[in-house]
């Protein structure tokens, strides 16, 4: 497949906290997305990345709720919330991009999860729809006509980003690069793939773009 000139690649949350920090939220196989994304970035005219950028004591952390354990489910900002281990706290090593990720190739970075009162999976907006990041305006302003998604985690931040892309930019084809994503959990990863198919997201392996 030839990559259209008006396409954008969005690399979601390729951060230490999801890859190499044992005390945070490492995703099995997460490091494996890095060489795939690095190889593809130079081929796109628009190259975007996101970062989870939580303040200390974020409301999505289990540690902020006495009696809660990581991966318990409750409510935050009026929506269902999985409570996570502390991760990607602003200014820490866990919040930084993994050192093998070619950050220098990225044109714009969108940070999310900065409001302690609400979690933010999607790179477009937080989970309660309160804090848009500006990604929608960026894509429109750049004249992007096709969005490619990669990164972590398939069953949360990538899925929610795909949902918002289809909702906010219904005219924009969205393609998931399968081998450039990993889920927190294989079961919910399968559910995410099924939902994205229903939403009309296309699926492709990176080799098909090379």
C-alpha positions as CSV (number, residue, x, y, z in Angstrom):
1,X,0.0,0.0,0.0
2,X,1.3,3.4,-0.9
3,X,1.0,5.9,2.0
4,X,-1.1,8.9,0.8
5,X,0.8,12.2,1.0
6,X,-2.0,13.7,3.2
7,X,-1.8,10.9,5.9
8,X,-0.8,11.3,9.5
9,X,0.8,8.7,11.8
10,X,-0.1,9.0,15.5
11,X,2.2,7.1,17.9
12,X,0.3,6.7,21.2
13,X,2.1,6.7,24.5
14,X,5.4,5.1,23.7
15,X,6.6,5.9,27.2
16,X,8.9,4.3,29.8
17,X,6.0,3.7,32.2
18,X,4.3,1.4,29.7
19,X,7.5,-0.4,28.6
20,X,10.3,-0.5,31.1
21,X,9.3,0.8,34.5
22,X,8.6,-2.3,36.7
23,X,6.7,-0.4,39.3
24,X,4.4,1.4,36.8
25,X,2.3,-0.2,34.1
26,X,4.5,-2.2,31.8
27,X,2.7,-3.8,28.8
28,X,3.9,-7.2,27.7
29,X,5.8,-6.8,24.4
30,X,5.4,-3.1,24.5
31,X,9.0,-2.5,23.5
32,X,8.3,-4.3,20.3
33,X,6.2,-1.5,18.8
34,X,9.2,0.9,18.9
35,X,11.2,-0.3,15.8
36,X,8.0,-0.6,13.8
37,X,7.0,2.9,14.6
38,X,10.5,4.3,14.1
39,X,10.7,2.6,10.7
40,X,7.4,4.2,9.5
41,X,7.6,7.7,10.9
42,X,9.9,9.1,8.1
43,X,7.4,8.0,5.5
44,X,4.5,10.2,6.8
45,X,4.1,13.9,6.1
46,X,2.4,14.5,9.4
47,X,3.9,12.7,12.5
48,X,2.3,13.1,15.9
49,X,2.8,11.5,19.3
50,X,1.0,11.5,22.6
51,X,2.1,11.3,26.2
52,X,0.2,10.3,29.4
53,X,1.1,13.2,31.6
54,X,-0.5,12.7,35.0
55,X,0.0,15.0,38.0
56,X,1.0,13.2,41.2
57,X,-2.0,11.7,43.0
58,X,-4.1,11.5,39.8
59,X,-7.7,10.3,40.4
60,X,-7.2,7.3,38.2
61,X,-4.5,5.9,40.4
62,X,-5.6,3.2,42.9
63,X,-3.3,4.8,45.4
64,X,-5.6,7.9,45.4
65,X,-8.5,5.8,46.7
66,X,-8.1,4.1,50.1
67,X,-9.1,0.4,49.9
68,X,-8.8,0.3,46.1
69,X,-6.3,-2.0,44.4
70,X,-4.8,-1.6,40.9
71,X,-7.2,-2.9,38.2
72,X,-10.3,-2.5,40.5
73,X,-13.2,-0.8,38.6
74,X,-15.1,2.2,40.0
75,X,-16.2,5.6,38.8
76,X,-14.3,8.9,38.1
77,X,-15.8,12.1,36.7
78,X,-19.1,10.3,36.2
79,X,-17.8,7.5,34.0
80,X,-16.6,4.0,34.6
81,X,-12.9,3.9,35.6
82,X,-10.3,1.2,35.9
83,X,-8.0,2.2,38.8
84,X,-4.3,1.9,37.7
85,X,-1.0,1.7,39.4
86,X,0.7,5.1,39.5
87,X,2.2,5.7,36.1
88,X,3.6,8.4,33.8
89,X,3.7,11.1,36.4
90,X,4.7,14.5,35.1
91,X,8.5,15.1,35.2
92,X,9.4,11.5,36.0
93,X,11.4,9.0,34.0
94,X,8.2,6.9,33.6
95,X,6.5,9.8,31.7
96,X,9.3,10.3,29.2
97,X,9.4,8.6,25.9
98,X,11.3,5.4,25.7
99,X,14.9,6.2,24.8
100,X,14.7,4.0,21.7
101,X,11.7,5.9,20.3
102,X,12.8,8.4,17.6
103,X,11.1,11.4,19.2
104,X,13.2,13.7,17.0
105,X,11.0,12.6,14.0
106,X,7.8,13.7,15.7
107,X,6.4,17.2,14.7
108,X,3.9,17.7,17.5
109,X,3.2,16.1,20.9
110,X,-0.2,16.0,22.6
111,X,-0.2,15.5,26.4
112,X,-3.3,14.0,28.1
113,X,-4.4,13.1,31.6
114,X,-3.3,16.4,33.0
115,X,-6.6,17.0,34.9
116,X,-6.4,15.1,38.2
117,X,-10.1,14.8,38.3
118,X,-10.7,12.7,35.1
119,X,-8.7,10.1,33.2
120,X,-7.8,10.6,29.6
121,X,-7.4,7.6,27.3
122,X,-8.2,9.2,23.9
123,X,-5.6,11.5,22.4
124,X,-8.5,13.7,21.3
125,X,-10.3,14.3,24.7
126,X,-10.6,13.0,28.2
127,X,-13.0,10.3,29.2
128,X,-15.7,12.7,30.3
129,X,-15.4,15.0,27.3
130,X,-14.2,17.9,29.3
131,X,-10.7,18.7,28.0
132,X,-10.0,18.5,24.3
133,X,-6.3,18.3,23.5
134,X,-6.4,20.1,20.1
135,X,-5.6,17.1,18.0
136,X,-8.8,17.4,16.0
137,X,-7.9,21.0,15.0
138,X,-4.3,20.0,14.3
139,X,-5.4,17.3,11.8
140,X,-8.0,19.5,10.2
141,X,-5.4,22.4,9.9
142,X,-2.8,20.1,8.3
143,X,-5.4,18.8,5.8
144,X,-4.9,15.3,7.0
145,X,-7.2,12.9,5.0
146,X,-6.1,9.5,6.5
147,X,-5.1,8.7,10.1
148,X,-2.9,5.8,11.0
149,X,-2.7,4.6,14.6
150,X,0.1,2.8,16.5
151,X,1.3,2.5,20.1
152,X,0.1,1.6,23.6
153,X,-2.2,0.3,24.7
154,X,-4.4,-1.2,22.1
155,X,-7.4,-1.9,24.4
156,X,-7.4,1.6,26.1
157,X,-5.7,4.6,24.6
158,X,-5.5,3.4,21.0
159,X,-9.1,2.1,21.2
160,X,-10.5,5.4,22.7
161,X,-8.5,7.4,20.1
162,X,-10.0,5.4,17.3
163,X,-13.5,5.9,18.7
164,X,-13.1,9.7,18.9
165,X,-11.5,9.8,15.4
166,X,-14.6,8.1,13.9
167,X,-16.9,10.3,15.9
168,X,-15.3,13.7,15.5
169,X,-13.9,13.1,12.0
170,X,-16.3,10.6,10.4
171,X,-15.0,11.5,6.9
172,X,-11.5,10.5,7.9
173,X,-10.4,6.9,7.2
174,X,-8.7,5.4,10.2
175,X,-6.2,2.5,9.9
176,X,-4.7,0.5,12.7
177,X,-1.1,-0.8,12.2
178,X,-1.6,-4.1,14.0
179,X,2.0,-5.1,14.7
180,X,2.7,-1.6,16.0
181,X,0.2,-2.0,18.9
182,X,0.1,-4.1,22.1
183,X,-2.8,-4.5,24.6
184,X,-2.8,-4.4,28.4
185,X,-4.7,-7.7,28.3
186,X,-5.0,-10.1,25.4
187,X,-8.7,-10.6,26.1
188,X,-9.7,-7.0,26.1
189,X,-7.3,-6.5,23.2
190,X,-9.5,-8.9,21.1
191,X,-12.6,-7.0,22.3
192,X,-11.0,-3.7,21.2
193,X,-10.2,-5.1,17.7
194,X,-13.8,-6.3,17.3
195,X,-15.2,-2.9,18.3
196,X,-12.8,-1.1,16.0
197,X,-13.9,-3.3,13.1
198,X,-17.5,-2.4,13.9
199,X,-16.5,1.3,13.8
200,X,-15.0,0.9,10.3
201,X,-11.4,1.0,11.3
202,X,-9.1,-0.6,8.8
203,X,-6.4,-3.0,9.8
204,X,-3.0,-3.4,8.2
205,X,0.5,-4.9,9.0
206,X,3.5,-2.6,8.7
207,X,5.0,-4.7,6.0
208,X,2.1,-3.7,3.8
209,X,3.2,-0.1,3.9
210,X,6.8,-0.8,3.0
